[in-house]
Amino acid sequence: MKNKSLVSINDYTKEEHIRILDLAKEFEKNPVQNIMQHHVVASLFFEPSTRTRLSFESAVNRLGGKIVGFSEATNTSVKKGESLRDTILTVANYSDLIVMRNPIEGSARFASEISPVPIINAGDGANQHPTQTLLDLYSILKTQGTLDNLHIAMVGDLKYGRTIHSLVIALCNFNTTFHLVSPPELKLPSSVKMHIKEKNLAYHQYTEMDEVLPRTDILYMTRIQQERFSDPLEYERIKNAFNLHQDMIADTKENFRVLHPLPRVKEININVDKSAKAYYFEQALNGVFVRQALITSILGIK
């Protein structure tokens, strides 16, 4: 895995996914180590981020590394018209690895093809978010004790949700049964469902989530993403399509857990936070350990 970019979750094999998860367990036990003191990671966020950007920075800082970069492109030469190509080739001179988020689909792949240092895709438009998928897998494994033979319900924006796209593809390696809950306008794209069909796995589609809750192991909630809609009226019509309340999960299975990539808006009521079945804040913490595992593997430290 040394010097191997991660743009799509498919860039790494199932075995490599498992290796990252195993290494994340080690970092969770000991997250503060001085093993990156000679390494610099560039963090290029052309699009807003809280958890992803800060968890990458926390991961590097806890390991003694250095972070350079920007959190919004308006403060860089991009505002002057600098191309993505020139930005990547320049920043690669200053770093050993580049973490990049960009609103344009395919931008991370382009960057990986021209960059002399590895690229980690921290989200490219509505395409993929592979490091979120790795921390999601880690969260599922921690709460369920396995990644195999689970019923996973995915709720909300399945069309534009890059976290959903990457996670579906990864879970196809583990004999998953998928329960896909969304408004008709936001159904999972056929290009992603193709991966489920190729593995001959079961999937079911719904417009309401009530009926899937009793059989679900993991409920993966997502927000309806206003920034992905070109038609404001369409967004207004469906923005409050789902709202999970604490009483809705009272009779779910003992191992049932609620995950969310965050940020949330109104799709999970804050009264769910009190439940032992709410796991989204722990899920966000898991991102530090998983990203430590990924970065050190790519740099050849671990």
KESEPA-16624 format. One line per 5 residues: their letters; for each residue x, z, y of N, C-alpha, C, O. Coordinates in steps of 0.001 Angstrom, whole numbers. Atoms other than C-alpha are relative to their C-alpha. Last residue first. Example, Ala and Ser with C-alpha at 12.3 -4.5 7.8 and 13.67 -1.06 7.14 Angstrom:
REM residues 2
SA	-820 -60 -1190 13670 7140 -1060 -770 730 1090 -261 899 2198 ~ 890 0 -1190 12300 7800 -4500 900 0 1200 1936 665 1181
This chain:
REM residues 302
KIGLI	554 -624 1199 3336 9256 1015 -212 -1039 -1092 -674 -703 -2183 ~ -435 -1401 -39 5542 8251 3946 -461 728 -1247 247 1591 -1765 ~ -916 -269 1092 5220 4534 3217 560 1407 -20 1576 1672 -661 ~ -1361 -143 -533 3722 3758 6612 1039 301 -1081 2237 343 -801 ~ -390 1288 -590 542 2429 4980 1430 49 535 2167 -932 435
STILA	-162 976 1097 254 5496 2750 498 -1330 552 1415 -1935 -4 ~ -1261 -288 676 905 7873 5656 254 -926 -1184 1404 -1205 -1522 ~ -1137 317 -879 -1806 6219 7738 1320 236 -731 2214 -608 -678 ~ -127 1441 -185 -4401 6219 4946 1244 -357 795 2004 -1238 395 ~ -374 620 1276 -3904 9816 3854 261 -1488 163 1236 -2022 -369
QRVFV	-1373 -417 276 -3945 11109 7418 503 -666 -1276 1629 -1160 -1328 ~ -845 847 -841 -7046 9008 8005 1466 415 -78 2353 -424 76 ~ -24 1353 569 -8754 10636 5022 915 -904 821 1660 -1706 258 ~ -789 -24 1233 -7814 14123 6176 132 -1390 -616 1196 -1771 -1102 ~ -1393 -323 -312 -9026 13591 9754 860 -105 -1258 1913 -741 -1235
GNLAQ	-676 1175 -532 -12220 11805 8706 1460 249 327 2281 -661 209 ~ -673 680 1107 -13224 14785 6582 762 -1239 465 1717 -1671 -181 ~ -1287 -660 217 -13995 16572 9840 782 -684 -1106 2001 -826 -1008 ~ -877 404 -1103 -16726 14028 10611 1383 631 -133 2389 -22 147 ~ -363 1402 228 -18285 14576 7166 963 -488 1085 1945 -1166 785
EFYYA	-1099 -83 967 -18274 18317 7803 536 -1391 -320 1740 -1588 -481 ~ -1121 -517 -779 -20395 17543 10876 1229 226 -886 2355 -24 -456 ~ -610 1005 -880 -22656 15223 8872 1142 523 859 2042 -245 1197 ~ -1451 51 246 -23334 17552 5925 739 -863 1018 1932 -1112 847 ~ -560 820 -1077 -26910 18785 6307 1517 10 -114 2132 1074 -181
KASKD	-63 1381 477 -28145 20076 2936 485 -968 1083 683 -2152 813 ~ -1226 127 793 -27325 23685 3823 181 -1424 -518 1253 -1787 -1001 ~ 117 124 1445 -30029 23308 6462 1364 -106 -667 2286 -721 -132 ~ -19 -1340 603 -29528 24621 9976 -7 -58 -1528 329 923 -2193 ~ -1360 -531 -48 -28581 21167 11302 120 1348 -705 1183 1687 -1226
VNINI	-639 307 1283 -31960 19822 10157 1397 614 -59 1903 903 -1143 ~ 351 -1075 930 -33572 21627 13125 564 -248 -1397 632 675 -2210 ~ -1038 -1026 50 -31575 19271 15364 -367 1155 -923 507 1940 -1293 ~ 360 -1110 -871 -33938 16431 14446 1056 1105 -125 1616 1307 -1202 ~ -76 -1277 705 -32195 13490 12820 -308 1108 998 422 1299 1971
EKVRP	342 236 1403 -33177 9959 13952 162 1248 -883 -394 1293 -1980 ~ 1191 -772 358 -33369 10952 17610 -332 -95 -1489 -1356 425 -1935 ~ 845 -8 -1186 -29913 9944 18902 -1220 857 -329 -1232 2055 -49 ~ 1435 81 254 -27134 10449 16405 -728 -32 1345 -188 374 2374 ~ 885 -975 -627 -23500 9632 17066 -1456 -183 -434 -1880 -1285 -783
LPHLV	61 -478 -1372 -22685 9746 14215 533 -1060 978 1381 -1862 586 ~ -1302 314 -597 -21622 8427 10790 126 503 1437 1229 582 1976 ~ 238 848 -1173 -24594 10303 9265 1366 -304 613 2158 619 803 ~ -1187 498 -677 -24810 12125 5934 -420 -866 1183 -1518 -1422 1200 ~ 250 957 -1079 -27652 14249 4570 1329 -347 660 2042 537 1135
RFNEK	-713 -218 -1243 -27034 15949 1223 -328 -1120 994 -534 -2273 616 ~ 336 911 -1095 -29132 16374 -1940 786 371 1260 854 1543 1631 ~ -1250 642 -430 -27372 18393 -4668 -203 -965 1164 758 -1577 1630 ~ -952 -1031 -419 -30319 20755 -5076 1287 -611 558 1884 -78 1493 ~ -860 -510 1064 -32779 17850 -5171 1025 993 540 1369 957 1721
TDAIM	-955 955 562 -35295 17474 -2355 870 676 -1053 829 1894 -1224 ~ 201 156 1445 -38275 19763 -1832 923 -1036 -625 633 -1558 -1701 ~ 167 -1297 672 -37355 21103 1617 -77 -138 -1519 448 709 -2242 ~ -1015 -79 1057 -36005 17756 2873 -111 1300 -804 767 1611 -1610 ~ 36 1187 843 -39022 16725 4971 981 95 -1164 819 -600 -2167
DQHLN	1020 -178 1033 -39424 20254 6346 -83 -1187 -949 -614 -1060 -2052 ~ -406 -932 1038 -36083 19940 8150 -1033 121 -1112 -664 202 -2284 ~ 211 -1394 -360 -37122 16858 10102 349 894 -1188 358 440 -2332 ~ -88 -955 1102 -35825 13277 9807 -142 1426 528 574 1834 1441 ~ -336 -1309 -546 -36988 10806 12447 -70 1021 -1122 -1155 1351 -1601
FANKI	-195 -1063 980 -37215 7089 11726 411 1294 703 1164 1286 1677 ~ 639 317 1282 -38610 4090 13638 113 1141 -1004 -771 1310 -1843 ~ 370 -1293 590 -37753 5566 17038 -672 -171 -1363 -1581 581 -1715 ~ -1077 -976 -175 -35802 2564 18385 -303 1356 -642 618 2075 -1030 ~ -376 -603 1280 -38241 44 16877 1016 1136 117 1485 1643 -902
REYEL	1079 -10 980 -40233 -1362 19784 357 790 -1254 -521 1387 -1878 ~ 986 -1004 -393 -37743 -426 22477 -1089 151 -1047 -1625 1241 -1246 ~ -556 -1345 186 -35008 -2370 20673 -1035 1078 307 -1179 2031 -459 ~ -71 -217 1445 -37134 -5510 20391 549 1395 -291 61 2090 -1182 ~ 1350 -300 468 -37984 -5238 24071 -25 263 -1495 -757 1131 -1969
PDSFR	342 -1413 -255 -34309 -5001 25031 -1382 384 -510 -1587 1526 -921 ~ 1348 -82 -551 -33573 -8382 23341 -378 1473 197 -657 2164 -783 ~ 15 907 -1154 -29818 -8951 22802 -1358 52 704 -1459 -296 1880 ~ 1207 797 -225 -29655 -5903 20563 147 -876 1236 523 -398 2305 ~ -41 1205 839 -26311 -4597 19256 -1183 -941 261 -1225 -2046 -280
EQQIR	-1025 937 -479 -25806 -2090 22100 82 -1275 -824 714 -2240 -395 ~ 461 752 -1163 -29111 -374 21328 987 -1077 418 588 -2160 846 ~ -1069 203 -966 -27955 679 17879 -438 -902 1158 -535 -2119 1007 ~ 304 1369 -424 -30810 2138 15830 893 -285 1206 768 374 2239 ~ 816 192 -1198 -29105 5258 14515 -332 -1479 176 376 -2349 -331
TMYLI	-707 678 -1087 -27914 5700 10950 -949 -155 1179 -2168 -188 1012 ~ 772 379 -1174 -28916 8083 8145 888 -747 1007 2078 -458 1131 ~ -946 453 -1022 -27213 8209 4754 -799 -565 1169 -1279 -1697 1126 ~ 795 685 -1028 -29390 10270 2407 942 -331 1148 1398 563 1862 ~ -571 81 -1349 -27252 11119 -628 -954 -777 892 -1330 -1907 580
DTRPL	-1130 -934 -1 -28651 12283 -3978 619 76 1399 896 1162 1910 ~ -1268 318 -645 -32075 10666 -3616 1037 1105 -165 718 2293 -117 ~ -904 526 1030 -35036 10834 -6027 1433 -183 500 2297 -624 -258 ~ -64 -813 1228 -37262 13146 -3967 1017 -492 -1024 1526 305 -1811 ~ -688 -1285 -103 -36330 11469 -623 66 776 -1318 1128 1318 -1622
VEDME	-1313 52 656 -37230 7862 -1485 662 1373 -64 1581 1574 -859 ~ 84 154 1453 -40996 8126 -886 1363 -1 -689 1430 190 -1903 ~ 591 -1145 697 -40671 9600 2593 71 -133 -1516 404 826 -2212 ~ -971 -716 831 -38245 6945 3860 -602 1136 -822 75 1676 -1697 ~ 190 -1433 -254 -40651 4300 5145 937 777 -923 1208 342 -2042
TYQHY	129 -123 -1451 -39954 538 5460 -265 1448 412 -250 1767 1601 ~ 1162 -738 -493 -38611 214 1945 -46 -103 1533 939 -443 2188 ~ 146 50 -1447 -36185 -1924 -58 -1318 650 422 -2350 472 -226 ~ 1415 -6 -357 -34979 -1232 -3596 -89 71 1520 704 758 2163 ~ 279 -382 -1378 -31574 -1930 -5100 -1483 -166 275 -2144 -1040 -285
ALNKE	1388 -69 -462 -30338 -1974 -8673 -51 333 1484 706 1172 1972 ~ 467 -1351 -309 -26824 -3100 -9563 -1425 -49 545 -1869 -1076 1060 ~ 1223 -270 764 -25966 -6375 -11274 -497 1433 186 -964 2068 -760 ~ -314 -1086 939 -22437 -6293 -9814 -1197 387 -860 -1127 1326 -1652 ~ -1125 435 831 -22906 -9704 -8176 387 1055 -1029 887 725 -2105
KIHMK	487 907 1037 -26338 -8608 -6961 1117 -434 -937 906 -562 -2143 ~ 807 -792 936 -24960 -5638 -5056 -444 -870 -1169 -375 -452 -2325 ~ -946 -840 741 -22230 -7774 -3451 -735 857 -1023 -231 1075 -2125 ~ -647 831 1009 -24832 -10394 -2472 970 823 -853 1090 588 -2056 ~ 753 -179 1251 -26769 -7678 -674 602 -824 -1140 437 -489 -2313
VSSPL	-404 -1297 538 -24012 -7776 1953 -728 267 -1314 -133 783 -2260 ~ -1424 79 328 -24319 -11515 2677 522 1316 -569 1476 1317 -1347 ~ -147 590 1341 -28108 -11199 2472 1457 -51 -436 1760 74 -1622 ~ -240 1451 65 -28055 -8901 5490 213 -487 -1438 736 235 -2287 ~ -1387 275 367 -29549 -5402 5055 215 -1507 -130 -566 -2179 -804
KLEPP	-333 -46 1419 -32932 -5266 6762 1470 -330 -230 2105 -995 589 ~ -1361 -531 157 -33151 -4594 10501 392 160 -1465 1144 1070 -1813 ~ -948 725 -861 -36166 -6645 11581 1451 397 -254 2372 -311 155 ~ -227 1366 518 -38239 -5435 8609 1044 -769 802 1763 -1604 253 ~ 1046 906 -486 -37714 -1838 9809 286 -1405 -539 1438 -1736 -821
SVLHF	-189 514 -1365 -35283 -37 7522 -1261 -701 479 -2115 -1064 -329 ~ 1170 -329 -820 -34892 1850 4248 247 -453 1434 1171 23 2094 ~ -263 554 -1326 -32546 539 1550 -1249 126 866 -2255 -539 619 ~ 1337 -55 -583 -32496 2600 -1652 157 -334 1481 696 463 2249 ~ 182 22 -1448 -29353 1654 -3575 -1477 41 373 -2295 -678 -201
TTNFN	1349 511 -240 -28579 2639 -7175 -282 147 1494 -217 1250 2037 ~ 935 -647 -928 -24812 2986 -7503 -1380 -642 -72 -1497 -1851 -271 ~ 1298 -9 686 -22723 1947 -10496 -1071 739 804 -1790 1591 282 ~ 296 -1269 641 -19454 2947 -8799 -1408 90 -579 -1978 1179 -629 ~ -989 -276 1056 -17644 -190 -7609 -387 1194 -859 327 1518 -1808
CLAIV	266 926 1100 -20721 -1351 -5662 1003 171 -1142 787 -345 -2239 ~ 783 -691 1025 -20208 1772 -3590 -375 -903 -1164 -777 -422 -2223 ~ -842 -937 745 -17406 50 -1661 -760 662 -1136 -210 840 -2223 ~ -1000 763 762 -19536 -2939 -648 851 937 -849 1109 652 -2018 ~ 683 679 1110 -22451 -734 364 1009 -716 -879 964 -611 -2105
LSHIT	302 -994 1035 -20131 1471 2423 -711 -619 -1193 -415 -269 -2336 ~ -1208 -365 733 -18622 -1432 4370 -308 957 -1152 260 832 -2237 ~ -533 1181 686 -21997 -2872 5357 1216 354 -856 1291 -14 -2028 ~ 826 313 1171 -23532 518 6147 612 -1141 -794 730 -1057 -2017 ~ -305 -1044 981 -20702 1523 8482 -773 -240 -1295 -252 -16 -2388
RGYKL	-1245 350 699 -21030 -1859 10207 395 1078 -1006 1032 774 -2014 ~ -809 -1185 275 -24656 -1138 11037 1237 -310 -818 1167 -489 -2034 ~ -1169 -33 -881 -26040 -4360 12524 956 1145 -320 2044 1211 252 ~ -395 1351 -398 -28576 -5229 9839 1299 3 797 2224 -749 489 ~ -778 575 1101 -28945 -1892 8074 515 -1394 330 1393 -1917 -356
DGVMA	-462 1337 -376 -30056 -85 11222 913 -555 -1090 2128 -362 -1048 ~ -195 333 -1414 -32005 2867 9905 395 -1438 225 -272 -2363 -238 ~ 1168 44 -882 -31821 4520 6483 393 -390 1420 1362 131 1972 ~ -562 354 -1299 -29486 4205 3528 -1145 -323 939 -1988 -1170 643 ~ 981 570 -920 -30586 6005 364 662 -230 1344 1277 678 1903
IHLND	-385 -66 -1406 -27914 6504 -2312 -1077 -689 835 -1350 -1875 655 ~ 1041 674 -767 -28938 7299 -5889 307 218 1483 241 1341 1982 ~ 745 -728 -1022 -25768 8187 -7770 -1084 -875 613 -981 -2101 632 ~ 1386 -207 433 -24369 6884 -11060 -822 841 971 -1590 1709 557 ~ 705 864 948 -20679 7266 -10185 -1449 431 -211 -1785 1615 -169
LTGQT	464 1163 -758 -18997 8701 -7102 -841 -921 -867 -1357 -1932 -391 ~ -196 1310 617 -18555 12162 -8579 -412 -1084 979 -1113 -817 1954 ~ -931 -155 1104 -18445 15852 -7664 306 -1288 -732 1089 -1295 -1681 ~ 643 350 1269 -21576 15395 -5593 901 205 -1209 424 274 -2341 ~ 1317 -626 130 -20666 17070 -2300 -641 -235 -1360 -1467 563 -1804
KLISY	-63 -1456 -165 -16920 16412 -2333 -1346 664 -253 -1397 1752 -827 ~ -715 -576 1138 -17269 12903 -3787 39 1530 89 -152 2220 -913 ~ 891 96 1163 -19911 11944 -1227 649 660 -1214 -2 1406 -1945 ~ 1095 -959 -211 -17736 13219 1615 -975 0 -1167 -1439 1057 -1595 ~ -572 -1333 193 -14681 11370 296 -1079 1076 138 -1105 2046 -619
LDLLT	-231 -154 1439 -16701 8178 -38 540 1394 -310 138 2025 -1288 ~ 1322 -145 622 -17926 8615 3526 129 195 -1505 -545 1044 -2089 ~ 384 -1402 -203 -14342 9230 4681 -1402 256 -534 -1706 1375 -947 ~ -861 -872 800 -13310 5959 3042 -357 1469 198 -368 2237 -765 ~ 417 77 1395 -16303 4130 4483 833 924 -876 298 1599 -1755
QTPHQ	1215 -810 102 -15510 5324 7994 -483 12 -1449 -945 1039 -1944 ~ -460 -1388 78 -12023 3914 7463 -1168 970 -13 -1074 2047 -603 ~ -483 -454 1313 -13554 545 6498 496 1438 -52 364 2079 -1095 ~ -628 -1226 -475 -15725 -58 9582 594 690 -1232 64 1703 -1689 ~ -408 -1044 940 -17065 -3577 9124 647 1182 707 1069 1091 1860
NAGDG	-577 470 1250 -18953 -6436 10838 325 1150 -953 -464 1439 -1852 ~ 934 -417 1047 -21350 -5347 13578 526 -347 -1385 -236 -367 -2351 ~ 1378 416 -206 -18608 -5488 16193 -918 569 -1069 -821 1741 -1431 ~ 18 1277 -731 -15155 -4892 14756 -1442 -495 88 -1961 -1131 -829 ~ 1319 541 -317 -14704 -1244 13799 107 -1280 787 665 -1298 1884
ANIIP	830 -1160 -320 -11598 948 13434 -1397 -424 427 -2112 334 1082 ~ 1231 345 -703 -9737 -1861 11671 -848 1260 193 -1320 1857 -774 ~ 1146 -695 585 -6268 -647 10735 -1208 -316 866 -1207 -68 2072 ~ 1196 -235 -816 -3529 -3176 11521 -1015 795 -814 -1273 477 -1975 ~ 1328 -70 630 -31 -3212 10005 -1108 314 1003 -891 991 2008
VPSIE	214 -1339 564 2976 -4265 12127 -1415 62 -562 -2270 -724 -154 ~ -1132 -327 865 4229 -7834 12796 -79 1415 -581 717 1770 -1451 ~ -767 -1199 -318 752 -8710 14110 1164 203 -965 994 47 -2175 ~ -1079 287 -948 -526 -12291 13955 920 1195 235 2010 1028 783 ~ -695 1245 347 -2755 -12260 10864 1159 -309 930 2064 -1057 558
SAFRA	-837 -230 1183 -3755 -8617 11253 816 -1224 -376 1893 -1104 -961 ~ -1137 -843 -369 -4975 -9246 14803 944 205 -1181 2164 186 -1014 ~ -913 805 -819 -7173 -12128 13669 1254 794 356 2370 284 259 ~ -647 932 935 -8670 -9946 10958 996 -885 737 2110 -1113 265 ~ -992 -764 757 -9319 -7205 13509 723 -890 -1002 1926 -738 -1212
SGEIP	-1161 -273 -845 -11022 -9638 15892 1097 742 -770 2282 466 -580 ~ -1135 825 385 -13337 -11010 13199 1260 274 804 2325 -256 485 ~ -164 125 1448 -16471 -9636 14828 1150 -951 -318 1257 -2027 270 ~ 118 1374 500 -15915 -8997 18538 255 -38 -1502 1324 362 -1963 ~ 1400 374 228 -16679 -5455 19753 -192 -1386 -608 -1310 -1746 -979
NRMVI	316 1100 -906 -13058 -4319 19230 -1433 -455 -278 -1827 -529 -1442 ~ 1443 240 -7 -11662 -1169 17646 -281 -1051 1063 204 -965 2191 ~ 711 771 -1020 -7975 -1149 16782 -1497 -8 -228 -1970 -212 -1347 ~ 1401 -267 307 -5496 1150 15033 -817 -658 1102 -595 -386 2281 ~ 1016 121 -1052 -2021 -347 15275 -1377 295 -577 -1795 -303 -1568
LDSYN	1315 286 571 982 707 13173 -994 -40 1155 -869 716 2119 ~ -202 310 1420 4722 1153 13779 -1290 -416 -688 -1263 -960 -1792 ~ 630 -848 1014 4462 1044 17566 333 -469 -1413 816 -1581 -1627 ~ -83 -1409 -357 5947 -200 20833 -449 936 -1117 -424 2154 -941 ~ -1389 -343 -332 6768 -3792 19967 191 1496 207 1302 2014 97
AVTLI	-738 -105 1257 3395 -4120 18213 1476 341 243 2137 915 -623 ~ 112 -1387 466 1808 -3402 21606 758 203 -1312 1259 1298 -1567 ~ -717 -905 -892 3090 -6715 22983 13 1422 -545 1067 2052 -635 ~ -1430 284 134 2073 -8906 20062 840 905 889 1968 1250 538 ~ -487 -447 1314 -1350 -7241 19956 1505 -209 -129 2218 695 -564
TDRLS	67 -1460 46 -2021 -7614 23695 591 520 -1304 1403 1445 -1296 ~ -1125 -522 -764 -777 -11212 23715 15 1526 9 1081 2141 1 ~ -1267 366 639 -3106 -12210 20905 1184 620 727 2061 1219 105 ~ -197 -952 1083 -6049 -10311 22395 1333 -272 -692 2037 662 -1076 ~ 652 324 1270 -5636 -12424 25536 259 1100 -1023 1209 1872 -894
EGKKV	-937 115 1115 -4723 -10969 28932 -762 -229 -1310 -1785 409 -1561 ~ 158 1237 758 -7380 -11729 31529 966 -169 -1147 1036 -1247 -1737 ~ -619 1076 -765 -6572 -9185 34220 -97 -1347 -720 313 -2381 -194 ~ 830 208 -1188 -9044 -6721 32696 544 -1144 856 -205 -1792 1587 ~ 1135 793 477 -7169 -7138 29417 -912 -327 1179 -1479 -1417 1256
STNTA	-167 1381 -466 -4139 -5905 31372 -1074 -934 -539 -1165 -2087 -117 ~ -1134 725 545 -5379 -2362 30771 71 -1410 586 -753 -1799 1415 ~ -1216 -570 -569 -7613 285 32327 1255 -729 -443 2361 -216 -272 ~ 26 203 -1453 -10809 -1722 31787 1248 550 674 1554 187 1810 ~ -803 1160 -389 -9929 -1925 28085 54 -211 1503 922 -936 1990
ESFGV	888 1020 -552 -11167 1579 27331 844 -1112 615 1837 -853 1296 ~ 1338 -277 499 -9622 4298 25171 -1048 -902 632 -2212 -871 231 ~ 1033 -145 -1022 -6025 3189 25553 -1354 206 -654 -1581 -177 -1802 ~ 1135 917 6 -2764 3220 23633 -976 271 1115 -631 859 2140 ~ 52 722 -1272 67 5491 22518 -1231 -897 -38 -1758 -1175 -1115
IKGGL	1087 953 -231 30 8182 19830 190 -641 1368 422 51 2360 ~ 327 273 -1395 3078 10066 18527 -1091 -1064 75 -1142 -1978 -748 ~ -218 1343 -524 3577 11631 15112 -376 -107 1463 -838 858 2073 ~ -1209 88 -805 3992 15283 14142 306 -1365 562 1390 -1577 1104 ~ -1129 361 862 1535 15294 11241 1282 -242 793 2281 -707 244
RNVAS	-212 -1091 959 -1164 17198 13119 1170 -270 -933 1700 646 -1562 ~ -592 -1157 -670 -765 14745 15994 292 1140 -951 1315 1813 -825 ~ -1401 294 -315 -1366 11720 13758 676 1220 621 1794 1567 242 ~ -740 221 1244 -4567 13041 12195 1482 -200 265 2325 387 -413 ~ -214 -1300 619 -5841 14398 15509 832 -127 -1268 1729 679 -1513
EFSLR	-993 -683 -819 -5339 11006 17144 316 1377 -574 1476 1785 -617 ~ -1287 666 212 -7144 9256 14299 1097 724 776 2182 965 246 ~ -449 -410 1333 -9910 11876 14469 1305 -688 -378 2150 -88 -1041 ~ -573 -1342 -36 -10150 11413 18238 471 470 -1377 1450 1210 -1472 ~ -1240 -48 -788 -10573 7642 18046 638 1383 -58 1840 1499 -295
TRTSP	-1033 828 616 -13069 7657 15184 1315 115 762 2363 362 166 ~ -520 -513 1253 -15082 10629 16403 1140 -837 -569 2163 -287 -977 ~ -341 -1422 -88 -15513 9636 20058 684 429 -1285 1882 712 -1289 ~ -74 -731 1264 -15589 5873 20455 298 1460 302 1032 1770 1241 ~ 60 -1463 -12 -16305 3349 23199 27 617 -1400 -489 49 -2363
EFFLS	1413 -378 64 -15154 -269 22690 -67 1521 -85 817 2132 -685 ~ 650 873 -973 -11781 -1922 23434 -1480 343 142 -2175 -228 982 ~ 1450 -60 100 -10085 956 21621 -618 -772 1162 -706 -285 2290 ~ 559 973 -940 -6410 303 20968 -1515 -50 -169 -2026 -657 -1110 ~ 1454 -138 109 -4676 3302 19369 -640 -872 1071 -652 -511 2248
AVVHH	725 501 -1170 -983 2585 18783 -1492 53 -268 -1958 -373 -1325 ~ 1222 735 332 780 4773 16206 -674 -417 1304 -859 405 2201 ~ 916 169 -1125 4398 5886 16729 -1182 -850 -454 -994 -1920 -1034 ~ 956 1111 2 6566 7217 13914 -919 42 1216 -1306 1106 1700 ~ -721 1220 -377 9751 9312 13770 -920 -1217 117 -445 -2351 180
QMINQ	-679 -194 -1266 8001 12696 13805 759 -1231 485 1094 -1329 1665 ~ 118 1254 -744 5554 11584 11116 777 35 1316 478 -736 2229 ~ -522 1111 805 6283 14189 8423 -84 -1349 714 320 -2372 162 ~ -864 729 -924 5930 17448 10348 661 -1177 -731 1875 -1200 -933 ~ -1318 244 581 2959 18788 8416 820 -834 990 272 -1663 1717
VPNKE	-1041 -68 -1034 -371 20289 9501 1371 -92 -661 1836 856 -1293 ~ 96 1104 -959 -3244 19155 7248 1082 -19 1068 1237 -1024 1761 ~ -1139 -223 -895 -2329 21325 4222 55 -1118 1044 881 -2024 930 ~ -617 -1292 304 -5249 21803 1816 1111 336 987 1362 1507 1273 ~ 980 -1021 -360 -7209 18965 3431 562 1401 -256 285 2331 501
FEKAL	-101 -259 -1428 -4048 16861 3272 -1036 1040 454 -783 1792 1395 ~ -1254 -703 -273 -3891 17201 -502 118 344 1477 543 1444 1829 ~ 161 -1360 521 -7553 16282 -913 1240 831 291 1141 2005 647 ~ 757 -743 -1019 -6945 13253 1352 -232 1446 -443 -215 2354 388 ~ -978 -448 -990 -4277 12104 -1132 -680 795 1120 -101 1738 1658
DLIRI	-815 -1047 627 -6855 11958 -3905 1008 574 987 1241 1782 1023 ~ 839 -1196 116 -9257 10053 -1645 767 1164 -627 618 2312 -209 ~ 171 -559 -1344 -6556 7561 -662 -807 1294 -71 -470 2275 592 ~ -1292 -584 -383 -5635 7005 -4328 -90 658 1376 434 1754 1575 ~ -122 -1286 689 -9287 6507 -5217 1305 685 375 1345 1904 542
HEEKT	968 -910 -622 -9625 3740 -2617 155 1399 -601 218 2387 131 ~ -598 -415 -1265 -6419 2182 -3946 -934 912 788 -481 1839 1460 ~ -1069 -940 317 -7862 2137 -7453 685 505 1268 1061 1674 1352 ~ 625 -1270 365 -11069 542 -6190 1062 1055 -272 911 2212 121 ~ 681 -45 1294 -8933 -2158 -4606 -675 1361 -206 -434 2310 540
YDNIS	-564 -963 928 -8068 -2413 -927 -843 11 -1278 -2062 -158 -1236 ~ -1451 213 -12 -8698 -5432 1277 711 940 -964 1821 657 -1414 ~ -415 811 1150 -12351 -5269 226 1492 -258 -46 2004 -735 -1059 ~ -99 -929 1112 -12967 -2434 2711 435 -722 -1271 978 -99 -2184 ~ 1252 -87 749 -12184 -5033 5339 180 994 -1127 1287 1147 -1645
VLSKN	962 645 -901 -9421 -4832 7937 -1395 74 -584 -2346 452 99 ~ 1357 -250 499 -6954 -2475 6260 -979 -530 1038 -1248 121 2047 ~ 1082 -196 -966 -3400 -3732 6757 -1319 309 -710 -1528 -73 -1862 ~ 1187 785 332 -788 -3273 4026 -1130 318 972 -1631 1443 997 ~ 118 1122 -940 2608 -2109 5344 -1219 -885 -253 -1261 -2022 215
KM	-868 -37 -1169 3023 176 2299 -118 -1295 802 -47 -2389 242 ~ 813 0 -1210 0 0 0 851 0 1266 314 -127 2367
